[in-house]
Each structure stands twice: as C-alpha cells, then as structure tokens.
Amino acid sequence: MAVEHDNSFQAGSFYDTSSYYLTTVQVADFDHDGNPDVALTTDSSTLIVFPGRSNGSLGAPQYFLEQRTVGWSALGDF
C-alpha cells in the first residue's frame, strides 16, 4: 500500500498466488532494475517472484518449482 501526500493509504492490490500456503516473503531488487521485487516461497516447493514495476505495482508472477520443500529463505548480495 502506498502512502498519499496527506499520509493516508492508497487502496491495496490483490496478487494471486494460486492459493499456495506461503512460508516466506522476501523483498529486494532481484533483477537490478531499481524496483523492489517480491519473492515468496510456499509449502509446495514453489518459489514465486513478482517483478516490481516503476509505478510501484508488481508484474506477472514467475513460478519456479524446487526439488525439495523450501522451509526458509534468505537474501544475499554476492
């Protein structure tokens, strides 16, 4: 939710995760375009990445199926 000039909030947005049970949420600029992206892990071994757009919204999700259950995630810049 974005903040307006009068310190009120804009209406929120709904982003479908195909009803997965989310286990972690990470926010970072994964693709180095200057916009924060959102990465989610699920209990069904799926990593979902929503790319950030310059207007503050999120783009279409990208789904990555992992070989094992993802219990935790961590960010790093190497």
Residue frames relative to the residue before (quaternion, step in Angstrom):
aa qw qx qy qz dx dy dz
M 1.0000 0.0000 0.0000 0.0000 0.00 0.00 0.00
A 0.3042 -0.7569 0.5568 0.1565 3.52 -0.84 0.99
V 0.3940 -0.7061 0.5422 0.2286 3.55 -1.19 0.61
E 0.3826 -0.7128 0.5487 0.2109 3.55 -0.98 0.95
H 0.6924 -0.4751 0.3466 0.4180 3.60 -1.31 0.19
D 0.7014 0.4359 -0.2731 0.4935 3.61 1.14 -0.54
N 0.5533 -0.6508 0.3430 0.3907 3.58 1.35 0.39
S 0.4843 0.6042 -0.4756 0.4174 3.59 1.19 0.41
F 0.4743 -0.6740 0.4889 0.2859 3.58 -1.25 0.30
Q 0.4496 -0.6275 0.5561 0.3080 3.53 -1.20 0.59
A 0.6256 -0.5161 0.4125 0.4150 3.56 -1.25 0.34
G 0.4906 -0.6735 0.4748 0.2834 3.57 -1.04 0.78
S 0.3496 -0.7088 0.5722 0.2190 3.53 -1.33 0.22
F 0.3395 -0.7218 0.5679 0.2031 3.56 -1.19 0.62
Y 0.0479 -0.7795 0.6245 0.0060 3.55 -0.89 0.97
D 0.3438 -0.7792 0.4963 0.1684 3.55 -0.49 1.24
T 0.1315 -0.7792 0.6095 0.0638 3.56 -0.93 0.95
S 0.5121 -0.6698 0.3919 0.3681 3.58 1.24 0.46
S 0.5955 -0.6410 0.3134 0.3691 3.54 1.11 0.91
Y 0.2845 0.7247 -0.5621 0.2792 3.58 0.95 0.86
Y 0.4327 -0.6401 0.5564 0.3057 3.55 -1.21 0.49
L 0.2899 -0.7930 0.5143 0.1504 3.59 -0.46 1.20
T 0.2141 -0.7902 0.5633 0.1117 3.56 -0.97 0.87
T 0.8003 -0.0054 -0.0080 0.5995 3.63 1.07 -0.63
V 0.1595 -0.7474 0.6374 0.0983 3.52 -1.30 0.50
Q 0.0180 -0.7864 0.6171 -0.0217 3.58 -0.89 0.98
V 0.1101 -0.7774 0.6163 0.0610 3.59 -1.01 0.79
A 0.2740 0.7251 -0.5889 0.2288 3.56 -0.78 1.10
D 0.5105 -0.6085 0.4975 0.3487 3.56 -1.29 0.19
F 0.1328 -0.8551 0.4986 0.0512 3.58 0.37 1.28
D 0.7685 0.3538 -0.1946 0.4963 3.61 0.99 -0.75
H 0.4341 -0.7534 0.4134 0.2701 3.59 1.32 0.30
D 0.4227 0.6947 -0.4816 0.3268 3.59 0.96 0.88
G 0.6016 -0.5896 0.3457 0.4134 3.59 1.28 0.11
N 0.6735 0.4477 -0.2883 0.5126 3.61 1.29 -0.02
P 0.4644 -0.6812 0.4763 0.3056 3.61 -0.89 0.84
D 0.2030 -0.7557 0.6156 0.0931 3.55 -1.00 0.95
V 0.2952 -0.7442 0.5725 0.1770 3.58 -1.24 0.43
A 0.0825 -0.7805 0.6193 0.0226 3.57 -0.85 1.03
L 0.0971 -0.7920 0.6027 0.0087 3.55 -0.90 1.00
T 0.1504 -0.7426 0.6372 0.1414 3.56 -1.12 0.61
T 0.2363 -0.7871 0.5610 0.0996 3.55 -1.14 0.70
D 0.6161 -0.5538 0.4176 0.3732 3.54 -1.33 0.24
S 0.6760 0.4675 -0.2973 0.4859 3.61 1.25 -0.12
S 0.6033 -0.6228 0.3303 0.3727 3.58 1.11 0.78
T 0.5182 0.6256 -0.4208 0.4039 3.57 1.04 0.74
L 0.1904 -0.7234 0.6528 0.1190 3.53 -1.12 0.82
I 0.0894 -0.7889 0.6078 0.0166 3.59 -0.78 1.06
V 0.0670 -0.7964 0.6009 0.0117 3.59 -0.78 1.03
F 0.1466 -0.7520 0.6397 0.0609 3.54 -0.86 1.09
P 0.2862 -0.7690 0.5396 0.1885 3.63 -0.47 1.08
G 0.4204 -0.7071 0.5130 0.2453 3.57 -0.99 0.86
R 0.2718 -0.7447 0.5899 0.1536 3.54 -1.15 0.73
S 0.6463 -0.5534 0.3661 0.3769 3.57 -1.22 0.45
N 0.6708 0.4873 -0.3070 0.4672 3.63 1.17 -0.41
G 0.6245 -0.5741 0.3263 0.4170 3.59 1.28 0.16
S 0.5927 0.5467 -0.3807 0.4526 3.60 1.22 -0.13
L 0.4377 -0.6737 0.5251 0.2807 3.55 -1.33 0.04
G 0.4475 -0.6932 0.5034 0.2566 3.55 -1.09 0.75
A 0.7442 -0.3775 0.3010 0.4615 3.55 -1.34 -0.12
P 0.4938 -0.6865 0.4440 0.2961 3.59 -0.92 0.85
Q 0.2344 -0.7127 0.6424 0.1563 3.50 -1.29 0.58
Y 0.2109 -0.8003 0.5556 0.0799 3.58 -0.79 1.07
F 0.0497 -0.7766 0.6280 -0.0020 3.55 -0.99 0.94
L 0.2454 -0.7737 0.5704 0.1259 3.58 -0.66 1.11
E 0.2489 -0.7788 0.5633 0.1189 3.55 -0.76 1.09
Q 0.5771 -0.6089 0.4248 0.3402 3.59 -1.18 0.52
R 0.7855 0.1910 -0.0889 0.5819 3.57 1.11 -0.68
T 0.6420 -0.5144 0.3978 0.4062 3.53 -1.26 0.35
V 0.2899 -0.7436 0.5818 0.1567 3.56 -0.92 0.96
G 0.1571 -0.8173 0.5504 0.0662 3.57 -0.41 1.20
W 0.7933 0.0469 0.0230 0.6066 3.55 1.04 -0.84
S 0.1002 -0.7658 0.6271 0.1012 3.53 -1.26 0.34
A 0.1018 -0.7753 0.6209 0.0548 3.54 -1.24 0.47
L 0.3747 -0.7146 0.5475 0.2218 3.54 -1.17 0.61
G 0.0604 0.7792 -0.6232 0.0292 3.52 -1.20 0.59
D 0.1958 -0.7547 0.6142 0.1215 3.56 -1.15 0.61
F 0.0003 -0.8459 0.5295 -0.0635 3.56 -0.06 1.31
